[in-house]
Amino acid sequence: MVRKILKNDAVPSIFEHCHGWENLHKVTTFQRKPPKEREPFQYQNTGQTNINIEETQTQPSISTVTANVETNNSLLDKIKMLEEEIKRKDEMIIEKDKNVKELEQKLHMEKWGVHRFSFDNDKIKYYTGFISYDLFLKFFESVRPSAQNMISAYYVKLGEKRSLAGRPRTLQLIDELFLFLMRVRQAFGEKDLAERFKITEQSVSRKVITWTSLLYLLLGSIPIWISKEDISKTMPPCFKKLYPLTRVIIDCTEIPTQYASSLVLNSQLYSSYKSRPTFKCLVGVAPSGAFTFISHLFCGSMSDVAIVKMSGILDLLEESDSVMADKGFKISKLLEEKGVFLNLPPFLSNMNQFTPEEVQQTEEIASVRIHVERAIGRVKEYKIFDKVPLSMMGSINQIWTICCLLTCFQPPLIKATSL
């Protein structure tokens, strides 16, 4: 092993008590020299003109002015570009808004409703019975004030936010009227209408009932029984020449209905003339062809005379009036009591044939009495009366009156050339 021997002067130096070496390794601190003072820059005169610092600060150089002008021009160009871009964006927005409106209009036209057929009067007539879209709108405008304020157990009144009994409408008012007219004009089923208008069958039934009550109230308040003076003013020449005192032309018509499960009801509704259950109604038209009297519906088994007595038309007739009817109306005694004349085609009785005078009278009466049958034919164009379903027993009487009065919005039955 190698033994290491320290030097004679090798003693610890970090302790203060070691042989006076305490000050030998004291740590000395050095102070940083102060920074050198900066002297101002001295411009040297090299024969060139001294530059006035103040002038350089107040008067920019040509290069600076040129740079500023270029910067301003660049900014103006950018502003113009942005303005053109904004203008182009605005034009694009306007074009897109126009396309959106066109698409909304197409969607509105494709949606099932009356506006879809605003340019097709033939389909308007097919679905509603009105000859044109404009006439349909005029009719709707006349009933809209009442329709907007009607109170129903099925709807919320317009303008009310809450209702305990109502519910919000799913269709516009004009489309509800369109739905009702489609139901009575073409007899579309409730399931079919529900699919077309995207509503439930229950909603279709409720809307039909609601509009039936409303239109019956509005149209039923119109006084259709007109005075003698108005009858005389609108009387066609054929009547003035042959039957100038005619006040009304009456006739009965029958509406077929479904068979009921009750034998008693079937026997009451059974018509021997139609050989099936029917409803029977008495109507009267003026010589001009307009409806002036519409009775309630009666059972098909009732006679024409009994219906005349119960309908109330006798109370409207005045003395010296003249009533024109068919052979089945044996009401001459009832009219004589009121001083009213009755014009009927002659009866054959026990004769083998008519006399020439009777033949001529029959032809004359038939030529003018045909107008009441034409008026009834217009009502029968509403296919709901092809066979009345039993489910509509509660409202068919109102619907019959409405359809009779709706024919008044059609062109005149007798053309002006024949007046």
Summary of the structure (lengths in Angstrom):
residues: 419
radius of gyration: 50.9
end to end distance: 157.6
largest distance: 183.1
contacts: 1021
relative contact order: 0.08
helix: 50%
strand: 9%
